[in-house]
Amino acid sequence: MTPAATVLLAAPSLDTGDTAWLLASSALVLLMAPGLALFYGGMVRSKSVLNMMMMTFGALAAIAVLWVLVGYSLAFGDDVGLGLLGDPTQYAGLGQLMSPDSNGGSTVPVILFAVFQGLFCVITGALVSGAIADRARFGSWMVFVSLWTLVVYAPVAHWVFDFSSGDHVGGWLANRVGLVDFAGGTAVEICSGASGLALAVVLGHRVGFGKDPMRPHNLTLVMLGAGLLWFGWFGFNAGSALGANQAAAVVFTTTLLAGAAGALGWLLLERFRDGHATSLGAASGMVAGLVAITPSCGSLTPVGAIVMGAVAGGVCALAVGLKYRFRYDDSLDVVGVHLVGGLVGTFGIGLLATAAAPTGVDGLLYGGGVDQLGKQLLGGGAVLAYAFVMSGILGLVVQRFMGFRIDEEHEINGIDLVVHAETAYDLHATAGARSSGTGVLNVREETR
């Protein structure tokens, strides 16, 4: 059982310090959404910046509402059979969690825990959109991510995050298998990467994929978004300790080190392979390191976190090129970074984990044998297969009844103007304007 589960299930009463930390952590995880919008928005071409950002903000809006209505109950309600799904009616609407009596022995309000977990779902759903950038209908995306929340993410969260206690029965991976996943290497990273891969296959290639240059249009936005993601990740990982405690401090440290080592690992590979280190590589490597440390942040020493981050940075830098070999168009490398990085971090627990860390599990290299490695392989493989198959089915259903892929002409002309009737950079309206009052007035008249 992770420290997070212990805090929720065995603590005697509410603690103001723990509550304050979880409130701050929830805000940090929310900040990851606009951070991701900037990160993804800078990586696409200028004609689809707003659409890319809208897919993140649209996911935030839809998932937040659905999570309160039924998503949290599906993920954390009493199991309805075989550890696969929670009772969808038990916490529907979260009204039952408004009373202090609902907190039981938790040191934090359970309704706050519900919101914190809902924001995990938000960032996971938004991550998926990067795999289908430049070519998806916005309305179809909103329908897909709504269905995906209930059919894919909520069940997986139940498997991984819902621990049994007393009369409450949780998910099968957490309780029957003994999977260790401190903050979401399976439920967030592997799930989003496998879902993105399925959608990339369903929607097919962008026009010009493998032939035309599709470079990031604004690397400044990418770097800014990466910085906000790193900042928010401390709430994501250290907040999962659900308390202002020793476990949170250890996780904060490993998260910092893995992000730094991931950037170094990616940059070193770029330097020796391509002859230069890039800003996109630095940002991508940092994210790869953070992805890998997400499941393992409570299981490693600081040195172990450096090793994990560096390995993830190098492996993911190699993995992003697989889309050209296997001909799947993962637009913004969701598969190469999040799926592969999530697998590295999840499986790496079976090798590098130490019982001296908060989760108290020894991996193979610390004398724990292959038992934990087997559990990690089973958990990661099960989530990958389920997310890929179910996301593919949902994508095909949406494609069949609504049409998921935009028209080729609209893709070439740019989604922003066609779908949203806007452009990210309306520079033409100010061309030739003078700094005088008359010039400003002319510009205002032109833009009415």
C-alpha positions in Angstrom: 0.0 0.0 0.0 1.3 3.4 -0.9 1.6 6.3 1.6 -1.3 8.0 -0.3 -3.6 5.1 0.5 -2.4 4.9 4.1 -3.2 8.6 4.7 -6.7 8.3 3.3 -7.6 5.1 5.0 -6.0 5.0 8.3 -5.4 8.6 9.5 -7.3 9.7 12.6 -8.6 13.2 11.7 -8.3 16.2 9.4 -4.9 17.9 9.4 -4.7 21.5 8.3 -1.2 21.1 7.0 -2.1 18.1 4.9 -5.2 19.9 3.6 -3.3 23.0 2.7 -0.7 21.0 0.8 -3.3 19.1 -1.1 -5.1 22.3 -2.0 -1.9 23.8 -3.3 -1.1 20.5 -5.1 -4.5 20.5 -6.8 -3.9 24.1 -8.0 -0.5 23.0 -9.4 -2.0 20.1 -11.3 -4.6 22.4 -12.7 -1.7 24.7 -13.9 -0.4 21.8 -15.9 -3.4 22.2 -18.3 -2.5 25.6 -19.6 1.1 24.6 -19.4 0.3 21.6 -21.7 -1.7 23.9 -24.0 1.4 26.2 -24.5 3.7 23.2 -24.9 1.5 21.5 -27.5 0.5 24.8 -29.1 4.1 25.8 -29.8 4.9 22.4 -31.3 2.2 22.5 -34.0 2.2 24.7 -37.1 0.9 28.2 -36.9 -2.3 27.4 -38.7 -3.5 25.1 -35.9 -2.3 26.7 -32.7 -5.7 27.7 -31.3 -7.2 24.3 -32.2 -4.5 22.5 -30.3 -4.9 24.7 -27.2 -8.7 24.4 -27.5 -8.4 20.6 -27.3 -6.7 20.9 -24.0 -9.1 23.5 -22.6 -12.1 21.6 -24.0 -10.9 18.4 -22.2 -10.5 20.4 -19.0 -14.1 21.6 -19.2 -15.8 18.3 -20.2 -13.8 16.1 -17.9 -14.2 18.3 -14.8 -18.0 18.1 -15.1 -18.2 14.4 -15.9 -15.8 13.5 -13.1 -18.1 15.2 -10.6 -21.3 13.7 -12.0 -20.1 10.1 -12.3 -16.4 9.7 -13.0 -15.1 9.8 -9.4 -17.7 7.2 -8.4 -16.7 4.9 -11.2 -13.1 5.2 -10.1 -13.3 5.2 -6.3 -16.7 3.8 -5.5 -17.1 0.3 -3.9 -16.1 -2.3 -6.5 -19.0 -3.8 -8.3 -17.2 -7.0 -9.2 -13.7 -8.5 -9.9 -11.9 -5.2 -9.1 -12.8 -3.7 -12.5 -15.1 -0.8 -11.8 -16.5 1.2 -8.9 -20.2 1.8 -8.1 -21.3 4.6 -10.5 -24.0 5.8 -8.1 -22.2 5.8 -4.8 -20.6 9.3 -5.1 -22.5 10.6 -8.1 -22.5 14.4 -8.0 -20.2 14.4 -4.9 -23.0 15.8 -2.8 -22.4 13.0 -0.3 -18.9 14.4 0.3 -19.9 17.9 1.4 -20.4 17.0 5.0 -17.3 16.7 7.3 -18.8 13.4 8.5 -17.9 11.9 5.1 -14.2 12.3 5.7 -14.0 9.3 8.2 -10.4 8.9 9.3 -8.8 10.9 6.4 -6.4 13.7 7.2 -7.7 15.6 4.1 -11.3 16.3 3.0 -12.4 13.5 0.7 -14.1 16.0 -1.6 -10.7 17.6 -2.1 -9.2 14.2 -2.8 -11.9 13.7 -5.4 -11.1 17.0 -7.1 -7.3 16.2 -7.0 -8.0 12.9 -8.8 -10.3 14.6 -11.3 -7.5 16.9 -12.3 -5.3 13.8 -13.0 -8.0 12.7 -15.4 -8.0 16.2 -17.0 -4.3 16.1 -17.8 -4.4 12.5 -19.0 -7.2 13.2 -21.5 -5.5 16.4 -22.7 -2.3 14.5 -23.3 -4.0 12.2 -25.8 -4.9 15.1 -28.1 -1.2 15.6 -29.0 -1.2 12.4 -31.0 -3.9 13.6 -33.4 -2.9 17.3 -33.7 -3.7 19.1 -37.0 -6.4 16.8 -38.2 -9.3 16.2 -35.8 -12.7 17.8 -35.6 -13.1 19.7 -32.4 -16.7 18.6 -31.8 -15.7 14.9 -32.4 -12.8 15.3 -30.0 -15.1 16.6 -27.3 -17.4 13.6 -27.7 -14.5 11.2 -27.7 -12.7 12.6 -24.6 -16.0 12.6 -22.7 -16.7 8.9 -23.5 -13.0 8.1 -22.9 -13.2 9.5 -19.4 -15.9 7.1 -18.4 -14.9 4.0 -20.5 -11.1 4.1 -20.3 -9.7 6.4 -17.6 -12.2 5.8 -14.8 -11.9 2.0 -14.9 -8.1 2.2 -15.1 -7.9 4.6 -12.2 -10.1 2.2 -10.2 -7.6 -0.6 -10.9 -4.5 1.4 -10.0 -5.5 4.0 -7.4 -8.4 2.6 -5.4 -7.1 0.6 -2.4 -9.3 -1.7 -0.3 -10.0 -0.9 3.4 -12.5 -2.3 5.8 -15.7 -2.9 3.9 -14.5 -1.0 0.9 -13.2 -3.1 -2.0 -10.9 -1.4 -4.5 -9.3 -2.2 -7.9 -7.5 -5.4 -8.9 -4.1 -4.1 -9.8 -3.6 -2.2 -6.5 -5.0 -4.9 -4.2 -4.7 -8.3 -5.9 -1.6 -7.8 -8.0 0.4 -5.4 -5.8 1.3 -3.0 -8.6 3.3 0.0 -7.4 2.4 3.3 -9.1 2.8 6.3 -6.9 1.3 9.0 -9.1 0.1 7.5 -12.4 2.7 5.9 -14.6 0.1 3.4 -15.7 -3.2 5.3 -15.3 -1.8 8.6 -16.7 1.2 8.0 -18.8 0.8 4.5 -20.3 -3.0 5.1 -20.6 -2.6 8.4 -22.5 0.2 7.0 -24.8 -1.7 3.9 -25.7 -4.9 5.9 -26.3 -3.0 8.3 -28.4 -1.5 5.5 -30.5 -5.0 4.0 -31.1 -6.4 7.4 -32.3 -3.4 8.1 -34.5 -4.1 4.8 -36.2 -7.8 5.5 -36.6 -7.4 9.0 -38.0 -4.4 8.2 -40.2 -1.6 10.4 -41.4 -1.6 14.2 -41.7 -1.4 15.5 -45.3 2.3 15.5 -46.1 3.4 13.2 -43.2 6.9 12.0 -43.8 7.4 14.3 -46.8 6.7 17.9 -45.8 8.5 19.7 -42.9 6.2 19.9 -39.9 8.4 21.9 -37.5 7.2 23.5 -34.3 6.2 27.0 -35.1 7.1 28.6 -31.8 9.8 27.0 -29.6 9.5 29.9 -27.1 5.9 28.7 -26.3 7.2 25.1 -26.0 9.9 26.1 -23.5 7.4 28.2 -21.4 4.9 25.3 -21.4 7.6 22.8 -20.4 8.5 25.0 -17.5 4.9 25.2 -16.3 4.6 21.5 -16.6 7.6 20.9 -14.5 6.3 23.3 -11.9 2.9 21.6 -11.9 4.5 18.2 -11.7 5.6 18.8 -8.1 1.9 18.9 -7.2 1.2 15.9 -9.3 3.8 13.7 -7.7 4.5 15.1 -4.3 0.8 15.9 -3.9 0.1 12.2 -4.3 1.5 11.7 -0.8 -1.7 13.4 0.4 0.2 15.1 3.2 2.9 17.6 4.1 5.2 14.8 5.3 8.5 12.9 4.7 7.1 11.0 1.7 6.2 14.2 0.0 9.7 15.6 0.6 11.3 12.5 -0.9 9.0 12.5 -3.9 9.6 16.3 -4.5 13.4 15.5 -4.6 13.2 12.6 -7.0 10.8 14.5 -9.3 13.3 17.4 -9.5 16.2 15.2 -10.2 14.5 13.0 -12.8 13.4 16.0 -14.8 16.9 17.4 -14.9 18.5 14.1 -15.7 15.9 13.5 -18.5 16.8 16.7 -20.2 20.5 15.8 -20.0 19.9 12.3 -21.3 18.0 13.6 -24.4 20.5 16.4 -25.1 23.5 14.1 -24.9 21.9 11.7 -27.3 21.1 14.6 -29.7 24.6 15.9 -29.5 26.3 12.7 -30.4 23.7 11.5 -32.9 22.9 14.8 -34.7 25.8 17.1 -33.7 23.7 19.6 -31.8 21.5 20.0 -28.8 18.1 21.6 -29.3 15.7 23.5 -27.2 12.9 21.1 -28.2 15.2 18.3 -27.1 15.7 19.9 -23.7 12.0 20.4 -23.2 11.1 16.9 -24.4 13.8 15.2 -22.4 12.7 17.0 -19.2 9.1 15.8 -19.8 10.4 12.2 -20.5 12.3 12.2 -17.2 9.2 13.4 -15.4 7.0 10.8 -17.1 9.3 8.0 -16.0 9.5 9.2 -12.4 5.7 9.6 -12.0 5.2 5.9 -11.0 8.6 5.5 -9.4 9.0 8.8 -7.4 8.1 7.1 -4.1 10.3 4.0 -4.8 13.8 5.3 -5.6 16.8 7.0 -4.0 17.9 10.4 -5.3 20.6 8.6 -7.3 18.1 6.1 -8.6 15.9 9.0 -9.8 18.9 10.5 -11.7 19.5 7.1 -13.4 15.7 6.7 -14.2 15.5 10.2 -15.7 18.6 9.9 -17.8 17.6 6.5 -19.2 14.1 7.7 -20.0 15.5 10.8 -21.7 17.8 8.7 -24.0 15.3 5.9 -24.6 12.4 8.4 -25.5 14.7 10.4 -27.8 15.2 7.2 -29.8 11.6 6.1 -29.5 10.1 9.2 -31.1 11.6 8.1 -34.5 9.6 4.9 -34.4 6.6 6.6 -36.0 8.4 6.9 -39.3 9.5 3.3 -39.3 6.1 1.9 -38.4 4.1 4.6 -40.2 1.8 5.9 -37.5 1.4 9.6 -37.3 1.9 10.5 -33.6 1.9 14.3 -34.2 3.5 15.5 -31.0 5.2 12.3 -29.8 2.7 11.2 -27.2 3.6 7.6 -27.9 7.4 8.2 -27.9 7.4 10.2 -24.7 4.4 9.2 -22.6 3.9 5.6 -23.5 7.5 4.7 -23.7 8.5 6.9 -20.7 5.6 5.4 -18.7 6.8 1.9 -19.5 10.4 2.7 -18.5 9.3 4.2 -15.2 6.8 1.4 -14.4 9.1 -1.4 -15.3 12.1 0.4 -13.7 10.5 0.0 -10.3 11.0 -3.7 -10.5 14.7 -3.0 -10.9 15.6 0.1 -9.0 13.1 0.3 -6.2 14.4 0.3 -2.6 12.5 -0.5 0.6 14.2 2.6 2.1 11.9 4.8 -0.1 8.3 5.6 0.9 6.6 2.7 -0.9 8.9 0.2 0.9 9.5 -2.2 -2.0 12.8 -3.7 -3.1 13.5 -4.2 -6.8 15.7 -6.8 -8.4 18.9 -4.7 -8.0 18.2 -4.2 -4.2 17.7 -7.9 -3.5 13.9 -8.1 -4.1 14.1 -10.7 -6.8 11.9 -10.7 -9.8 8.5 -10.7 -8.0 7.9 -7.0 -8.1 9.2 -6.8 -11.7 6.6 -9.3 -12.7 3.8 -7.3 -11.0 5.0 -4.2 -12.8 5.1 -5.9 -16.2 1.6 -7.3 -15.7 0.2 -3.9 -14.6 1.8 -1.9 -17.4 0.8 -4.5 -20.0 -2.8 -4.7 -18.9 -3.3 -0.9 -18.9 -1.6 -0.6 -22.3 -3.8 -3.3 -23.9 -7.1 -2.0 -22.4 -6.5 1.6 -23.2 -5.4 0.9 -26.8 -8.3 -1.4 -27.6 -11.0 0.6 -25.9 -9.7 4.0 -27.3 -9.5 2.5 -30.8 -13.1 1.3 -30.5 -14.3 4.6 -29.3 -12.4 6.4 -32.0 -14.0 4.2 -34.7 -17.5 4.8 -33.3 -17.0 8.5 -33.3 -15.5 8.3 -36.8 -18.5 6.2 -38.0 -21.3 8.4 -36.6 -19.8 11.9 -36.6 -16.6 11.9 -38.6 -13.4 12.4 -36.6 -11.0 13.5 -39.3 -11.4 17.0 -40.8 -11.6 17.4 -44.6 -8.3 17.4 -46.4 -8.9 20.9 -47.8 -9.6 22.3 -44.3 -6.5 20.6 -42.9 -4.3 22.2 -45.6 -5.9 25.6 -45.1 -5.7 25.4 -41.3 -8.0 24.2 -38.6 -8.0 27.5 -36.7 -9.6 29.6 -39.4 -12.0 26.9 -40.6 -13.2 25.4 -37.3 -12.8 28.3 -34.9 -13.0 31.3 -37.2 -9.9 32.7 -35.6 -6.1 32.9 -36.1 -3.5 32.8 -33.5 -1.4 35.6 -35.0 -3.5 38.4 -36.6 -0.6 40.4 -37.7 -2.0 41.7 -40.9 -4.5 44.0 -39.2 -1.7 46.1 -37.7 0.5 46.2 -40.7 1.5 49.8 -41.5 -0.2 51.3 -38.4 1.6 54.3 -36.9 2.1 55.0 -33.3 0.1 58.2 -33.4 -3.5 58.5 -32.1 -4.8 58.5 -35.7 -3.0 55.3 -36.4 -4.4 53.6 -33.4 -7.9 54.8 -34.3 -7.5 53.4 -37.8 -6.5 50.0 -36.4 -9.5 49.9 -34.1 -11.8 50.8 -37.0 -10.3 48.1 -39.1 -10.7 45.4 -36.5 -14.3 46.1 -35.6 
